[in-house]
């Protein structure tokens, strides 16, 4: 009987340790937040410069985003918009960003003010957005995004 109680206590203690570790925030490597913010700036610069190679590196192959019109885009759709000239960014001013790192994921909320066109029409204005990055093979890449036009 004592062995059964001891085994139950041991299992219980191990389970408690496992759950306690899951609730603890993941340790952040120094500079992770700064690195993620830098990636956001690089993304904006690449869109403005129509730099397909840089955009290709920042976006994961399985990236999807939701644009201000509610339309879902794949990485291919997004890159094609810039390659074709359908979407153009003339100027881009990044607003404040809030980065939350949880393990190998980072969520970024931010705003920007831009001068842009889409389908030849002015799409300039202030935007609020959220991007989700994942660390894959030692490198941060964007995996999900959502953008909304702000008032």
C-alpha positions in Angstrom: 0.0 0.0 0.0 2.8 2.4 0.9 4.4 1.8 -2.5 1.2 2.6 -4.3 0.8 5.9 -2.3 4.5 6.8 -3.0 4.1 6.1 -6.7 0.9 8.2 -6.8 2.7 11.1 -5.0 5.7 10.8 -7.4 3.4 10.9 -10.5 1.5 13.8 -9.0 4.7 15.7 -8.3 6.1 15.1 -11.8 2.8 16.2 -13.3 2.8 19.4 -11.2 6.3 20.2 -12.4 5.3 19.7 -16.0 2.3 22.0 -15.7 4.3 24.6 -13.8 6.9 24.8 -16.6 4.1 25.1 -19.2 2.7 28.2 -17.4 6.0 29.9 -17.0 6.9 32.5 -19.7 9.5 31.3 -22.1 12.9 32.8 -21.6 13.7 35.4 -24.3 17.0 35.5 -26.0 18.5 39.0 -25.5 17.4 41.2 -28.4 14.6 39.0 -29.6 12.0 41.9 -29.3 14.5 44.2 -31.1 15.1 41.6 -33.8 11.3 41.2 -34.4 10.9 45.0 -34.6 13.8 45.2 -37.1 12.1 42.5 -39.2 8.9 44.6 -39.3 11.0 47.6 -40.6 12.7 45.5 -43.1 9.4 44.2 -44.3 8.1 47.7 -44.8 11.3 48.8 -46.6 11.1 45.7 -48.9 7.5 46.4 -49.8 8.4 50.1 -50.6 11.4 49.0 -52.7 9.5 46.1 -54.3 12.3 43.8 -53.1 10.9 40.4 -53.8 13.9 38.5 -52.5 13.6 40.2 -49.1 9.9 39.7 -48.9 10.4 36.0 -49.9 12.8 35.6 -46.9 10.5 37.4 -44.4 7.3 35.4 -45.2 7.1 31.7 -44.4 6.0 29.5 -47.3 2.8 28.8 -45.4 2.1 32.5 -44.6 -1.4 33.8 -45.0 -2.8 37.3 -44.3 -6.1 39.1 -44.1 -6.1 42.5 -45.8 -8.1 45.5 -44.8 -10.9 44.4 -47.1 -11.2 41.0 -45.4 -9.6 39.2 -48.3 -7.4 36.2 -47.4 -4.0 36.2 -49.2 -1.4 33.5 -49.5 2.3 34.3 -49.8 2.1 33.9 -53.6 -0.9 36.3 -53.8 1.0 38.9 -51.7 4.2 38.7 -53.7 2.2 38.8 -57.0 0.5 42.0 -55.9 3.9 43.7 -55.6 5.5 42.0 -58.7 2.6 43.1 -60.9 2.5 46.7 -59.5 -1.1 46.1 -58.3 0.1 47.3 -54.8 2.6 50.1 -54.5 4.0 51.8 -51.4 5.4 55.3 -51.9 6.1 56.2 -48.3 5.8 54.3 -45.0 6.0 55.6 -41.4 6.0 53.0 -38.8 4.1 53.7 -35.5 4.7 52.1 -32.1 4.9 48.3 -32.0 4.1 46.0 -29.1 5.9 42.6 -29.3 4.9 39.6 -27.2 7.3 36.6 -27.3 6.0 33.2 -26.2 8.5 30.4 -26.8 9.2 30.1 -30.5 6.4 32.5 -31.5 6.1 36.3 -31.4 3.0 38.4 -31.9 3.4 42.0 -33.0 0.7 44.7 -32.9 1.4 48.0 -34.5 0.3 50.9 -36.7 1.6 52.7 -39.7 0.9 55.6 -41.8 1.5 55.1 -45.5 1.1 56.7 -48.9 0.1 53.8 -51.2 -2.0 52.7 -54.2 -3.9 49.5 -54.8 -5.3 48.7 -58.3 -4.3 52.3 -59.3 -6.5 53.8 -56.6 -5.2 55.7 -53.5 -5.1 53.4 -50.5 -3.1 55.8 -48.3 -4.0 56.2 -44.7 -3.4 54.9 -41.2 -3.4 51.1 -40.7 -3.5 48.9 -37.6 -2.0 45.4 -38.0 -1.0 42.2 -36.2 1.7 39.8 -37.4 2.7 36.5 -36.0 6.2 35.2 -36.3 7.6 31.7 -35.7 11.2 30.7 -35.2 12.0 28.1 -37.7 15.4 26.6 -38.3 16.9 29.4 -36.1 15.3 32.2 -38.1 12.2 34.3 -37.4 9.6 34.3 -40.3 6.1 35.7 -40.5 3.4 33.1 -40.5 0.2 35.1 -40.2 -0.9 38.7 -40.6 -4.0 40.8 -40.4 -4.4 44.5 -41.4 -7.3 47.0 -40.8 -7.6 50.5 -42.0 -7.7 52.8 -38.9 -9.6 56.0 -38.5 
